[in-house]
Amino acid sequence: MSAYSEGQAGKTAAGLASQNAAIQRANAELDRRAALIQANDQIRSAQIDKLNAGLSLQGGQIDEANARLERVQGDFVAATQVQNLTSDSQLAVIDSQISRRNASTLTTYARSLEAEGRERISRLREDGRRAMGVVRNKVAASGIVEDGSPLIVEGANAANIELAAQDVDYETRSQSRAAELQAQNQLAQSGRSLLQAAQSRKNARNVVKGLKFSRQAADFKAATGLIEQQSAKYAMTAADDKADSGRKLVDLANDRYDVALQEAGVTEAGGAATARASQLAAYGTLLSGASDAAAGAAKLAPTPTGAGAAATSAAKSKKPS
């Protein structure tokens, strides 16, 4: 290969190496940008995940607080209801007892009215018989025979006395019946009060049962809130890990970019070294060709004789070594 060809080959190799290095730098920059975009997207995604996890954590805390508040409120409301229902039951029992006592009093009053009526009727008839006996005695003492008008008058008086007795009997029976009806109403009221007391006790038991279920629901809601909080904490930790991974990707992209730049530098340096080597080889080829040409010219030149040989010998001896 001629010196010129070797020099051109070295320049070509240097140019190719420089182009390859430029391509490597451009690819490294593209790879770096792509890696940074991916890493930044991952970091932003992690930040959004952490924000959502924070919101979930707050939501879980609010759910837990609400559940505990609902339990306290449920306990208070249930306790108030049970207390009110217990009071209603006790008052209903007292009302039932009062109604029974009233019924007993009214029944006793009715019996007393009947006894009083019988006593009044008995006295009225006895007084009538006694008055009629006095009249008969007076008539007999006067020598008047009991016939005609006195007998009619006596019969009329007896009838009036019996009518008065019947009026008293009707009056006392009516009063007694009214008292018995009132007593029956009081007994019915007593029964209704007992039913109301039983219903109040049943409602109180239902409230206690409902309180049990409401407590379970509140506890479940609170546990769900705690689970949500724990999941949110795990999500926040995962988001932090994701963000750290994204930052590591940034560092890795920068490191790869630095390595790629170094490789491009090495490629470019290798091309320059190849070019220098080609230039040195070209120079060597030129020197070798010049030396060969000089040697060939020396062989072809005539050999000097006499004074010419002496001058040539002197010139060689003065040539620097």
C-alpha positions in Angstrom: 0.0 0.0 0.0 1.4 3.5 -0.8 2.0 6.1 1.8 -0.8 8.2 0.4 -3.3 5.3 0.7 -2.2 4.6 4.2 -2.7 8.3 5.2 -6.1 8.3 3.6 -7.0 5.1 5.3 -6.0 6.6 8.7 -8.0 9.7 8.0 -11.0 7.6 7.0 -10.7 5.5 10.1 -10.5 8.6 12.3 -13.5 10.1 10.6 -15.5 6.8 11.0 -14.4 6.6 14.7 -15.5 10.2 15.2 -18.9 9.5 13.5 -19.3 6.4 15.6 -18.5 8.3 18.7 -21.0 11.0 17.8 -23.6 8.3 17.2 -22.8 6.7 20.5 -23.1 10.1 22.3 -26.5 10.8 20.5 -27.8 7.3 21.4 -26.6 7.7 24.9 -28.4 11.1 25.1 -31.5 9.5 23.7 -31.3 6.5 26.1 -30.7 8.9 29.0 -33.7 11.0 28.1 -35.9 8.0 27.7 -34.7 6.6 31.0 -35.2 9.9 32.7 -38.7 10.2 31.3 -39.5 6.7 32.5 -37.9 7.3 35.9 -39.7 10.7 36.3 -43.0 9.2 35.3 -42.4 6.5 37.9 -41.5 9.1 40.5 -44.6 11.1 39.7 -46.7 8.0 39.7 -45.3 7.1 43.1 -46.1 10.6 44.4 -49.7 10.2 43.2 -49.9 6.8 44.8 -48.6 8.2 48.1 -51.1 11.0 47.9 -53.9 8.6 47.3 -52.6 6.4 50.1 -52.6 9.4 52.4 -56.2 10.1 51.5 -57.1 6.5 52.1 -55.3 6.7 55.4 -57.3 9.7 56.4 -60.5 8.0 55.2 -59.7 5.0 57.3 -59.0 7.2 60.3 -62.3 9.0 59.8 -64.2 5.7 59.3 -62.7 4.3 62.5 -63.5 7.5 64.5 -67.1 7.6 63.1 -67.5 3.9 64.0 -66.3 4.5 67.6 -68.6 7.5 67.8 -71.5 5.5 66.5 -70.8 2.9 69.1 -70.8 5.5 71.9 -73.9 7.1 70.6 -75.6 3.8 70.1 -74.8 2.8 73.7 -76.1 6.1 75.0 -79.3 5.9 72.9 -79.9 2.3 73.9 -79.3 2.9 77.5 -81.8 5.8 77.4 -84.3 3.7 75.6 -83.9 0.8 78.0 -84.2 3.2 81.0 -87.4 4.8 79.6 -88.9 1.4 78.7 -88.1 0.1 82.2 -89.7 3.1 83.7 -92.7 2.6 81.5 -92.9 -1.0 82.5 -92.7 -0.1 86.2 -95.3 2.7 85.9 -97.6 0.3 84.0 -97.3 -2.3 86.8 -98.1 0.4 89.3 -101.1 1.5 87.2 -102.2 -2.1 87.1 -101.9 -2.4 90.9 -103.9 0.8 91.3 -106.5 -0.3 88.9 -106.9 -3.6 90.8 -107.2 -1.8 94.1 -109.8 0.5 92.6 -111.7 -2.5 91.2 -111.6 -4.2 94.6 -112.8 -1.0 96.2 -115.6 -0.5 93.7 -116.6 -4.2 94.1 -116.7 -3.7 97.9 -118.7 -0.5 97.4 -121.2 -2.3 95.1 -121.7 -5.0 97.7 -122.2 -2.4 100.4 -124.7 -0.7 98.3 -126.6 -3.9 97.8 -126.5 -4.6 101.6 -127.6 -1.0 102.3 -130.4 -1.4 99.8 -131.6 -4.6 101.4 -131.4 -3.0 104.8 -133.4 0.0 103.7 -136.0 -2.2 102.1 -136.2 -4.3 105.2 -136.6 -1.3 107.5 -139.1 0.3 105.1 -141.3 -2.8 105.1 -140.9 -3.3 108.8 -141.9 0.4 109.4 -144.9 -0.2 107.1 -146.0 -3.3 109.0 -145.6 -1.5 112.3 -147.6 1.5 111.1 -150.4 -0.7 109.8 -150.4 -2.6 113.1 -150.8 0.6 115.0 -153.7 1.6 112.7 -155.4 -1.8 113.2 -155.1 -1.5 117.0 -156.6 1.9 117.0 -159.5 0.8 114.8 -160.1 -2.2 117.0 -160.0 -0.2 120.1 -162.6 2.2 118.7 -165.0 -0.6 118.0 -165.0 0.0 114.3 -165.2 -3.1 112.1 -162.4 -3.4 109.6 -164.3 -3.3 106.4 -165.1 -0.8 103.8 -162.9 2.3 103.6 -160.3 1.5 106.3 -159.6 -1.8 104.6 -159.2 0.0 101.3 -156.9 2.6 102.9 -154.8 -0.1 104.5 -154.4 -1.9 101.2 -153.4 1.3 99.5 -150.8 2.0 102.2 -149.4 -1.5 101.8 -149.1 -1.0 98.1 -147.3 2.4 98.5 -144.9 0.8 101.0 -144.1 -2.0 98.5 -143.6 0.6 95.7 -141.2 2.5 97.8 -139.3 -0.7 98.6 -139.1 -1.5 94.9 -137.8 2.0 94.2 -135.1 1.6 96.8 -134.2 -1.8 95.4 -134.0 -0.4 91.9 -131.9 2.5 93.1 -129.5 0.4 95.0 -129.2 -2.2 92.3 -128.5 0.5 89.7 -125.8 2.0 91.9 -124.3 -1.4 92.6 -124.3 -2.3 88.9 -122.6 1.0 88.0 -120.0 0.3 90.7 -119.5 -3.2 89.3 -119.1 -1.9 85.8 -116.5 0.6 87.0 -114.7 -2.3 88.8 -114.7 -4.3 85.6 -113.3 -1.3 83.7 -110.6 -1.0 86.3 -109.8 -4.7 86.0 -109.6 -4.3 82.2 -107.3 -1.3 82.7 -105.2 -3.3 85.0 -104.9 -6.0 82.3 -104.0 -3.4 79.7 -101.4 -2.0 82.0 -99.9 -5.4 82.5 -99.8 -5.9 78.8 -98.1 -2.5 78.3 -95.6 -3.4 81.0 -94.9 -6.8 79.3 -94.5 -5.0 75.9 -92.2 -2.4 77.4 -90.0 -5.2 78.8 -90.0 -6.9 75.5 -89.1 -3.7 73.7 -86.2 -3.2 76.2 -84.9 -6.7 75.5 -85.2 -6.0 71.7 -83.2 -2.8 72.3 -80.5 -4.7 74.1 -80.4 -7.2 71.2 -80.3 -4.4 68.7 -77.5 -2.8 70.7 -75.5 -6.0 70.4 -75.9 -6.0 66.6 -75.2 -2.3 66.3 -72.0 -2.8 68.4 -70.9 -5.6 66.1 -71.6 -3.4 63.1 -69.6 -0.5 64.6 -66.8 -2.8 65.6 -66.7 -4.2 62.1 -66.7 -0.7 60.6 -63.9 0.3 63.0 -61.9 -2.8 62.1 -62.5 -2.0 58.4 -61.1 1.4 59.0 -58.0 0.0 60.7 -57.5 -2.4 57.8 -57.9 0.5 55.4 -55.3 2.5 57.4 -52.9 -0.4 57.4 -53.3 -0.9 53.7 -52.8 2.8 53.2 -49.6 2.6 55.2 -48.4 -0.3 53.1 -49.3 1.6 50.0 -47.4 4.6 51.2 -44.4 2.4 51.9 -44.7 0.9 48.4 -45.0 4.4 46.9 -41.8 5.4 48.7 -40.1 2.3 47.4 -41.3 3.1 43.9 -40.1 6.7 44.2 -36.7 5.4 45.4 -36.6 3.0 42.5 -37.3 5.9 40.2 -34.5 7.9 41.7 -32.2 5.0 41.3 -33.2 4.7 37.7 -32.2 8.4 37.3 -28.9 7.6 38.8 -28.5 4.5 36.7 -29.4 6.5 33.5 -26.8 9.1 34.4 -24.2 6.4 35.1 -25.0 4.7 31.8 -24.8 8.0 30.1 -21.4 8.7 31.6 -20.2 5.2 30.6 -21.6 5.7 27.1 -19.7 9.0 26.8 -16.5 7.3 28.0 -17.1 4.6 25.4 -17.6 7.2 22.8 -14.4 8.9 23.9 -12.6 5.6 23.7 -14.0 5.0 20.2 -12.9 8.4 19.1 -9.5 8.0 20.8 -9.1 4.7 19.1 -9.9 6.2 15.7 -7.4 9.0 16.3 -4.8 6.4 17.4 -5.5 4.4 14.2 -5.2 7.6 12.2 -1.9 8.5 13.9 -0.6 4.9 13.3 -1.6 5.1 9.7 0.2 8.4 9.3 3.3 7.0 11.0 3.1 4.0 8.7 2.8 6.4 5.8 5.8 8.3 7.0 7.7 5.0 7.4 6.7 4.0 3.9 7.9 7.3 2.5 11.2 7.1 4.4 11.6 3.5 3.3 10.9 4.5 -0.3 13.4 7.4 -0.1 16.0 5.1 1.3 15.4 2.5 -1.3 15.6 5.2 -4.0 18.9 6.5 -2.6 20.3 3.0 -2.5 19.3 2.3 -6.0 20.8 5.6 -7.2 24.1 4.9 -5.5 24.3 1.5 -7.2 23.7 3.1 -10.6 26.2 6.0 -10.1 29.9 5.5 -11.6 32.6 4.8 -9.0 34.9 7.9 -8.6 38.6 7.6 -9.0 41.6 9.7 -8.0 40.8 13.1 -6.7 37.0 12.5 -7.1 37.2 9.5 -4.9 39.1 11.4 -2.3 36.5 14.2 -2.3 33.7 11.7 -2.0 35.4 10.0 0.9 36.0 13.4 2.6 32.3 14.3 2.1 31.1 11.1 3.7 33.4 11.6 6.6 31.9 15.1 7.3 28.2 13.8 7.2 26.8 13.9 10.7 26.2 10.5 12.3 
